Amino acid sequence: MNASRASSAAEELRGAGLRVTAARVALLETVREGDHLGVEAIATGIRERVGHISLQAVYEALHALTDAGLVRRIEPAGSPARFEGRTGDNHHHIVCRACGAVADTDCATGQAPCLTPTTDHGYTIDEAEITFWGLCPACSSNPVTPTQYEGRT
C-alpha cells in the first residue's frame, strides 16, 4: 500500500473519531480500490495487506466505518451487502440481473433527494436511494436463461 494513501486513510479515520489500526486502514483502502465489494472480498484484501483478521473483526470495522460515513453499504435485492468508498455524494446504482455486477450512476438532477415521492407522510426527506436493474454489457451479449433472473425483480 502506498504510504501517502495509508496516512491519508489514517487521517480520515482520526477525523471521524475512530481509532486508527492497520486493519482499519487496510479495510478503507481495500474498499476504495474495489468495486462494490462483499465482505469476503474485503477480508481477503485486508489479509493481503496486514495478515490474519477474523471475519467478525471485518464486520465490526465495516460497521464502524459505515456509521462514520467513510464507507457506504448497499444491499441490492437478492444480493448480500456490498460496500463502496464513494460516499457523501448523490449517486445511485445499476445492477445486472444476471451476474450481479454493480455500477455507479450519478443522480439525474444532481441534488438530494433526486426524486420527490407523491406523498411524504410528514417525513422530512433528505435522500432517495435508487437501484436500476438490467443486463450489463457482458450479459447482454450472451443468452440469459430465466433461472438467472430468479429472486431479482
Residue pairs with C-beta under 8 A, 6 or more apart in sequence:
1 25
1 26
1 29
1 49
5 29
6 25
6 29
9 24
9 25
9 28
9 29
10 20
10 25
12 28
12 70
13 19
13 20
13 24
13 25
13 28
13 65
13 68
13 70
14 20
16 65
16 68
16 69
16 70
17 68
18 24
18 64
18 65
18 68
18 70
22 49
22 50
23 46
23 50
23 53
23 57
23 61
24 61
24 64
24 65
26 45
26 46
26 49
26 50
27 42
27 45
27 46
27 58
27 61
27 62
27 65
27 71
28 65
28 70
28 71
28 85
29 45
29 49
30 37
30 41
30 42
30 45
30 46
30 49
31 37
31 42
31 65
31 71
31 83
31 84
31 85
32 85
33 45
34 41
34 42
34 45
34 84
34 85
35 84
35 102
36 74
36 82
36 83
36 84
36 93
36 102
37 45
37 82
37 83
37 84
38 80
38 81
38 82
38 83
39 55
39 58
39 59
39 62
39 80
39 81
39 83
40 55
42 58
42 62
42 83
43 53
43 55
43 58
46 53
46 58
47 53
62 71
62 73
62 83
65 71
66 72
66 73
66 83
69 87
69 88
70 85
70 87
71 83
71 84
71 85
71 87
72 83
72 84
72 85
72 86
72 87
73 81
73 82
73 83
74 81
74 82
74 83
74 84
74 93
74 102
75 81
75 82
76 82
76 93
76 95
76 100
76 102
76 131
77 131
77 151
77 152
77 153
78 151
78 152
79 95
79 100
82 102
84 104
86 104
89 106
90 106
90 107
90 110
90 111
90 112
90 114
90 127
91 104
91 105
91 106
91 107
92 104
92 105
92 106
92 107
92 114
92 129
92 130
92 131
92 132
93 102
93 103
93 104
93 105
93 130
93 131
93 132
94 102
94 103
94 104
94 105
94 131
94 132
94 133
94 134
95 101
95 102
95 131
95 132
95 133
95 134
95 152
96 102
96 134
96 135
96 136
96 139
97 133
97 134
97 135
97 139
97 144
97 148
97 149
97 152
98 135
98 136
98 139
98 144
98 148
98 149
99 136
99 138
99 139
101 136
101 138
101 139
103 136
105 132
107 114
107 128
107 130
108 114
112 126
112 127
112 128
113 125
113 126
113 127
113 128
114 128
114 130
115 128
115 130
116 125
117 125
133 152
133 153
135 144
